[in-house]
Structures are given as C-alpha cells and as structure tokens.
Amino acid sequence: MKDLGIYLHWPFCKSKCPYCDFFSAVKRHVNQDEIITGYLAQLEQYRQLIGNRHIISVFFGGGTPSLIAPQNIELILKKIDSLWKIDSAVEISLEANPNTDSPNLFADLHQAGINRLSLGVQSFDDNRLKFLGRTHNSAQALQSIENMQKHFSNCSIDLMYALPDQTALEWTKQLQTVCKLGLKHLSLYQLTIETGTVFARKKISPLDEDEASKLYLLTEDFLSDYNLTKYEVSNYAAPDRASRHNLIYWQGGEYIGIGPSAHGRINTHNQWFAQTDPLQLEQLTAQERAEELIIMGLRLTSGINKTKFKALCGLNFDNFINQSFLQQAVSRNLLHNTANHIYATRQGFLVLDKLIEGLCT
C-alpha cells in the first residue's frame, strides 16, 4: 500500500504579515462549520479517486490553522481515519502563532489529535518583531514555547534572519536563545522580498547577499554544537526529528492538498498528476516530473537517490541532466556526484538555485 500525506490549508489570519506572499485572508469571524463540511466532502472525493493509501502525515498549514476550533480538527482527523489506513507513527502537525495561544489551546489541540506543533516565532527581538508585523512580543513567544513543550514532545519553531542590517552578533544571540530552549527541530528562513507584499511596495531591502551567506554558514556551525543538524536547506533537527511531512515533498512522495491554494502530487493509473484545490488534476510529463524532483531533492543534504529518481519519473538521472554543467559544479566543489547519489556541498547550498537551473538546462 502506497504512502500518502495530507495537507489541509486554513487561509485565515488575524493579521497579514508584510513579508507574506502566501494566500491568506484577514478575517476574525468565519463560518467554520461550513468550511469544515467542505473539507470533509473533499476528503471523501479523494478517497474515491485514489483508493486506499497508508497515511503517514497530516499537516494543518496556513494562514493560521491554530484558529480552527479543536473540535473541528478532531472531526477532520476522524474522517481521515475512516477513509484510509493511518500509520501507527503518523505525524499530525499544525502551525500556530504565539498570539493564538489561549490558556488551554495547546492542551486542546493535543487532545484533538495533533502530535507535532510548529510555532511561528520569527524573532526574539521586540524591535524585529514589530518590523516583521508580528502581533506578539518576545515574552509571549517564550511563554508559548514553554506551554507548547508541556504538551508536545515533537515541536518546532520558525525564525527569520538576514533582516536589514542584521549582524552576526545579533543573529548569534537569537540562536543562543533558541538553543537554550532544548528544541529538537528548527525552521530558519532568510528574509526574501516577494512581489506584491507590503515589503516590496515599501522597497524594503534584505541583507546583502554575501552577508546573508555568512549568516547561513554561521547557523550551520552553531547549531551542530547543539546536535541540531541541517537536513534541508532551511531545516535543522536532532536525530530522527526531521519533519516527516516535509520529507514527502522533498523526496517526491504522494500527497493531497485540501483548502484554498493547496496543491498536491497524485499517482494514479501509473501517471503523476499535479493536483490543485478544488479537485483539479493536470498530468505531468516525465520531464516536468524530473525537473521538480531535482528542484525538491537537492534541497536535502542527502540529495537525490538516482535509482528512486528513475522510479518516480521514468527517466535516467545521468541522461536527463546537463552533464557539462554537472562536471563543472563537481570540479568547483559545489556538488558531490556518486554512482547513485548527487548532493550539494556546503558551498553548493549557497548557490542552490543556480545549481538546479544549470542541471535542468
């Protein structure tokens, strides 16, 4: 029985962050019952389409999915359980913000079936939080992390860096703060200015690219001393604490997306399809599938398994990619290439987009 991940998108937030280009809407009051009823109906439709699957991960993303009433989360999980076989070690994740932490929220989420929580902290500096448009302060973030750890053994936080004029000392202090908390998973993202965001309209400039690269390397070195190893370009974890759901994406697995702007990858009748919500499928060519496997797979420090690559797209990796570019990248110590694996070096991760583009050209 094939493995499947399920992503459920909750698009609503209390406020819109100025750097965010994800699909979301600022609404304090929505008809949750109506929306959840629609999600349940879609899950039934996907069961009819793809048949039985082995559910290894469920991820509630957003938006701010911690705004979903815990009883509605429980309804969704019960529906999934009735439709498919759920793995005994299933990872059921939910994204939350410190400003949505009501006194009993984390306990209620755990009771509803969530077993992994990801908290959008972004910074422990109040001035930086204000700049980023966050509606919590550092004290609230620390309190939320403490509360989260009381109820979840598997948890993570998000932080942002490479902010305008950020120094190595400032970022090191952020890392020192987070490492004292004993977290086993961190998602650390460099600020990028996306078209259409408030930051883009205000012409905000992120940190200089060379300085951002220095912070990136500093991060990897600093966290390794705390047994937090980079396993993906922006994610660090203790042994066996990598996000099971995100690995589905990066390793080319099968998943469905429910909710506005959600998408998935479905294999049915030996064909791969790009799935968008509501239930729309577009068949992927072997070349399209190969390109996305490279785009996603090189994000992992373990890189791409060439045998699995062929199984997932039908093409031979060494025949598909630009061999001339590959040889140049290997000679410059940007890529390691073996008989069955290819992966980026430490320096290669600094120019990952260029490596992906060059291999696929």
N, C-alpha and C positions, 0 to 999 in steps of 0.2 A: 504494500500500500504506500502510495507516494505521500511525502511530507507536504504540508501546506501551512502558510502563515496567513493571518487575517489582520488587516489594518482597518481601523474604524476612525474616521475623521470627524471631529467635532469642531466646526468652524468659528464658534463664538468666543469672544473675549470680553473682558471688562474694559479694556482699552487697547489701542493699536500702537505697538512699538514703532518708533521712527525708522528703524533699520529693517523691519519685517516686510518681505515681499510675498509671504505665503497668503493663500486665500483665507481670509477671515473676515468676520463682521463683528462690530461692537454692538452687542445687544444684551441688556441686563435681564430682559424677560423674554423667553421664547416658550413655545408650546412643546415641551419636551416629550409629552406622551405621543403627540402626532409624529414627531421626528423619529422617535424610537420605534414606533409601529412600522414606519417605512424601512428602517434598518432591518428589522426582523423579517419583513417580507422579502427584502433583497437577499438576505442570507438563505432563505428557502429557494429563491431562484437560482443562486449559485450552486446549491446542493443538487438541484435538478440538472444543471449544466455540466458539472464536472464529476458528479458521483461521489463516491466515498473517498475520504482523504484522512491522513494522520495529522492532526492539528498539533504543531509543536510550538506555536507562538500566536498570541493575540496582543495587538498593540493599539491602545487608545491614544491618538495624537490630535494635534490641533494647530491653531486655536488653543483653547484652554479646556481640555476634557475633564479636568477636575471640577468643572462647573456642572457636569452631568450628575444628577441625583444618584447616589449609590444604589438605590433600589432599581434604577433603570440599567445600571451596569450589570447588576445581578440578573436582570431579565435577559440581557444580550448573551451573557455567558451561559445561562441555562439553555437558550435557544441553540447556541453553537454545540453544546453538549448533546442536545437531542438530535442534531443533524449529522455529526461526524464523530469519529473516534478521537478523543483527546489524550495526548501523551501524558503519562503519569508525572513527567517532569516538565510539563508545559510552562512556558514563560508568559505571564499575563501582565503586561506593562501599561502604565498610564503616566502621562505627562501632567505635572502640576506646577503651580506657581506659589511662592510664599504668601501672596496676598489672597489666595483662595483657601488658606488653611484655617477653617473654622475649628473650634476646640476639639470636636470629635471626628473631623473629616478623615484623617488618615486611618483611624480605627475603623470607621465605617467602610472605607474603601477596601481595607484588608478583609473585613467581614464579607464584603460583596464578592470577593474572589480575586482581587488584584494581589499579585505576589511580587511585583517589581515596580518601584516608583522612581520617576525621573523628575528632578526638581529644577526648574528654570531660574537659577540664582543670578547668573550672568556677572556679578561682581560683589565683592565685599567692601567696596568703597562707595560711600554715600554720594559723593560728587559724580562718580562714574555712573551709578545707578540712575541718578537724575538725568544725566546726559543721554543715557540709553532709553529714557522714557519709562523706566520700570516704576511700579506703584508700591514697591516695598523698600525698606531700608535694610542696612546690613544686619542690624539687631534682629529684625523679623526673619531674615534669611537664616541666621544661625539658630534661632529658636525653631524654625520649621525643619531644619536639618535634624536637630535633636529629636523633635517629635516624630519625624519620619523614621529615624533609626530605632525608635521604640517599637515600631510596628512592622518594619520591613528589614529583613536581613539582606535582601538584594535591592540595592538602591544606588542611584547615581545623581550627579548634579551637572548642569551646564554652566560653563563660564565663557566669557568673551574676552579676547585680548587683541593686541595690535590696534588699540584705540589711538586716536590722535595724540601724538606727543608722549605716548606711554614709554617709560624707560624700563630697562632690565630690572632695576631695583624695585620699581613699583610692581611689576608682574611677579617677581620673585616673592614679594610679600603676600601676594594673592595665593601663590602656590603653597607657601608656608602655612597660611591659614587653613587651606583645604586639606593639606596632608595631616594636620593635627586632628582632623575630624575622623580619621580612620575609614574613610570611604573606600570601597573596592572597585568603583567604576567612575570615570570622569569623561565628559564630552567637552572638549575645549576648542572653540571656534574662533578663527580670526575674523575680525570685522571686515565685511565687504559691503560696498555701497552699490545697492541694486537699483536699476532703473525703475522709476515710478514710486520709490519710497520717499518719505519725508526727508531723510538724509540726502538723497540725490537732489531733491528740489532745493535744499539749503546749501548744496555744493560742499557738503562735509567731505573732507579727505581723510582716508585711513592712514595708518602709519606707513612710512616709507617702506617699500618692498624689501630692501636689504635689511632694514632694522627688524621688520616682521620675521624675516628668515632667521635672524639671530635669536629672537624670542622663541621661535619654533624649536630650534635645536636646544636651547636652554631648557625648555619644557621637558623634552625627552630625557635629557640628562638628569634633571632634578627629580623627576618622578621615578626614575629607575632606582634611585636610592630608597624609595618607599615601596618597592616591589610592585609598582604600577607600570606595566609595560605597554608601549604603543602596539596595538594590533591592527589599527586602521588609521588613516591619515589624521583624524581628529579625535580618536578614542583611545583611552588608556584603561587597563584593567589589571586586577590581581589575577593569578592563575584561575582558570575556569569561571571567570566572571564576565567574559565578553557577552555583549548583547546578542542573545540567540535570534531575536527578530531581525536586527540589522544584518546579521550574517546571512540571512536568507537573501537579502538584496544583493549584498556584495559577492556572494558565491553563486548567484544566478538561479536561485531557487524559485519555487512557485508560491505565489501569494495573491490574495484578492484584496481589493480596496472598496470600502463602503463609506459613503458620505461625500459631500461636495468636494471636488478637486482630487478625490482619492483615485489611485490607479493601481493596477496590478499586472502580474505576468502569469498567464494561464497556459498550461499544456493540455490539450485535449485532441484526441484522434491523431496523436503524434505530430501535432503542429503547435507552435508557440504563438500566442496572441498577446498584444498589449491591450489591457482592459482599463476602461475609464468608467466613472460613475455618471449616470446610471448605466447598467449593464450594456456596454458597448464594447465590441471586440474588433481589433484590427490585426490581421495576420501579419507576422513579422517574417521578412525574408531571412535566409541563412546569413547574409551579410549584415543585416540590421541586428540580428541576434548576436553575431560575433562581435560587432563593434560595442554593443552595450556590455557584453561580458568583459571586454578589455577595459572599458571605462570604469566599471564597478570593481573588477577583480584586482586591478593594480592599486586600488586604494588600500588593500590589505597588505600588511607587512609580509604575509606568507605568499602573496601574489597569486598567480594563476597556475592551476594544475592543467597541463596541456591535454591530458587524457580526458579529464572531466569537461574541458572546453569543447572537445570534439563531440562528446556525448550530448552536450547541451545545444550545439548549433549545427553539427554535422560536418564542420569544416576542420581541416588540419591546421593547427595554430601556425606552424612554421611556414606553411604555404600561404596563409592568409595575410600575415603581417608584412610590413616593409622591411625586408632583410637588411638592406643597406643602412637604413636608419638604426635598426637594432644593433648592428655591428658597431656603428659609431657610438651609440649610447653605452654599449658594453665597454668599449675602449676608453671612454671618458668616465668610467666607474659610476654611471647613473643607473644601470640595470645589471642584474645578475641573470644569466641565462644558462640553464642546465638542460639535460635531455628531456625532463618532464615538468620543469617549473621555470617561471620567469617572475622576477620581483624587483621592485625599486630598491636602490641603496639608500643610505641615509641622505646623501646629497641629491639623489634622484627624487626624493619626496618633495624637495624644494621647487622642482620644475615638473611636477607630475602631469599637469595639463599638457605641457609641450611634449612629454614622452608619449602620452596617449594619442595625441594628434599625429605625431610622427609615425607611430606604429600602424595607425589606421589609414595613412595616406597612400 
